[in-house]
Amino acid sequence: MITGGAAAVLPWAVEAVRDGGALHYFAGGRGDTLPIPLETLYHRELTLTTTYSSSPATLARAFWLLAAGKVDVESLVSHRLPLERLAEGVDLVRRRQALKVYVTP
């Protein structure tokens, strides 16, 4: 599972990933502390990696997983808005009232 943004998303990501799974966290905020108990990582045998950005190879693999239907991302989209409501979608994300906003033309 690849995630980014505020560290507050990590507990949700930990709940969504399977035992033995891996989380890749990028583009985190400044001064954030890890909001996951270390024992959770240990007992569930989770792997947490971090970076400022994913490599082209990692992004290509993630795209393949999505395109092949190997990863269900439907539950990640919290809002669907038409393009004329883009500003509303941006505002929802800024106020942390949306996880992912899907904007359609």
LUMGUVEX-958843 format. One line per field, with one value per residue (C-alpha): residue number from 1; x negated, y negated, z. Coordinates in nm, 4 decimals. Each point is the difference from the previous one (the first is absolute). Layout:
guvex <- c(NUM	...) $
c1 <- c(X	...) $
c2 <- c(Y	...) $
c3 <- c(Z	...) $
# end
This chain:
guvex <- c(1	2	3	4	5	6	7	8	9	10	11	12	13	14	15	16	17	18	19	20	21	22	23	24	25	26	27	28	29	30	31	32	33	34	35	36	37	38	39	40	41	42	43	44	45	46	47	48	49	50	51	52	53	54	55	56	57	58	59	60	61	62	63	64	65	66	67	68	69	70	71	72	73	74	75	76	77	78	79	80	81	82	83	84	85	86	87	88	89	90	91	92	93	94	95	96	97	98	99	100	101	102	103	104	105) $
c1 <- c(0.0000	-0.1412	0.1127	-0.0984	0.0961	0.0477	-0.1197	0.3585	0.0801	-0.2378	0.2324	0.2657	-0.2556	-0.1123	0.3613	0.0411	-0.3159	-0.0176	-0.2203	-0.3522	0.0752	-0.2020	0.0721	-0.1966	0.0390	-0.1216	0.0199	0.0672	0.0452	-0.2624	-0.0253	0.2497	-0.0440	0.0852	0.3655	-0.0340	-0.1062	-0.3232	0.1530	0.2652	-0.2719	-0.1760	0.2974	0.1578	-0.3416	0.0556	-0.2728	-0.0044	-0.2258	-0.0245	-0.1310	0.0587	0.1158	0.0546	-0.2345	0.1225	-0.0229	0.2131	0.2593	0.0090	0.0573	0.2735	0.1680	-0.0141	0.1585	0.2804	0.0577	0.0012	0.2641	-0.2329	0.0693	0.3477	-0.0227	0.3718	0.0196	-0.2766	0.2172	0.2036	0.1534	0.0860	0.0466	0.0395	-0.2746	0.2030	-0.0159	-0.3794	-0.0473	0.2386	-0.2013	-0.3257	0.1623	0.1206	-0.3539	-0.1536	0.2477	-0.0744	0.3624	-0.0836	-0.2457	-0.0023	0.2144	0.0666	0.0673	0.1723	0.0336) $
c2 <- c(0.0000	-0.3382	-0.2990	-0.3603	-0.3192	-0.0535	0.2678	0.0242	0.2249	0.2720	0.1594	0.0357	0.1520	0.2465	0.1138	0.0421	0.2026	0.3755	0.1574	0.0327	-0.2816	-0.3068	-0.3705	-0.2518	-0.3505	-0.2989	-0.3784	-0.0184	-0.3170	-0.1709	0.0812	0.2869	0.2869	0.3573	0.0496	0.3793	0.2012	0.1840	0.3166	-0.0133	0.0058	0.2799	0.2263	-0.0363	0.0321	-0.3141	-0.1654	-0.3798	-0.1758	-0.3706	-0.2280	-0.3446	0.1472	0.3392	0.1105	0.0290	0.3793	0.0009	-0.2269	0.2234	0.3060	-0.1814	-0.1001	0.3603	0.1242	-0.2548	0.0658	0.3772	-0.0344	0.1522	-0.2844	-0.1224	-0.3779	-0.0750	-0.0364	-0.2629	-0.2455	-0.1883	-0.2574	-0.0182	-0.3466	-0.1498	-0.2274	-0.3152	0.0898	0.0443	-0.2869	0.1740	0.3206	-0.1816	-0.1641	0.3378	0.1375	-0.3094	0.0259	0.3735	0.0899	0.2169	0.2793	-0.0040	-0.2165	0.1395	-0.2831	0.0721	-0.2268) $
c3 <- c(0.0000	-0.0987	0.2018	0.0450	0.1704	0.3696	0.2403	0.1273	-0.2993	0.1218	0.2607	-0.2711	-0.2372	0.2682	0.0407	-0.3770	-0.0693	0.0616	0.2676	-0.1412	-0.2443	-0.0852	0.0224	-0.2002	0.1393	-0.1954	0.0084	0.3718	0.1992	0.2089	0.3673	-0.0200	0.2421	-0.0849	0.1037	-0.0021	0.3041	-0.0790	0.1441	-0.2757	-0.2641	0.1854	0.0792	-0.3444	-0.1694	-0.2052	-0.2028	-0.0023	-0.2489	-0.0550	-0.2686	-0.1360	-0.3298	-0.1595	-0.2762	-0.3597	0.0310	0.3157	-0.1594	-0.3105	0.2178	0.1949	-0.3267	-0.1220	0.3250	-0.0374	-0.3708	0.0543	0.2712	0.2609	0.2448	0.0890	0.0188	-0.0141	0.3784	-0.0097	-0.1942	0.2564	-0.2379	-0.3713	-0.1449	-0.3475	-0.1272	0.0682	0.3734	0.0053	0.2469	0.2391	-0.0287	0.0723	0.3014	0.1321	-0.0188	0.1603	0.2897	0.0229	-0.0636	-0.3020	-0.0557	-0.3813	-0.2240	-0.3470	-0.2452	-0.3310	-0.3055) $
# end
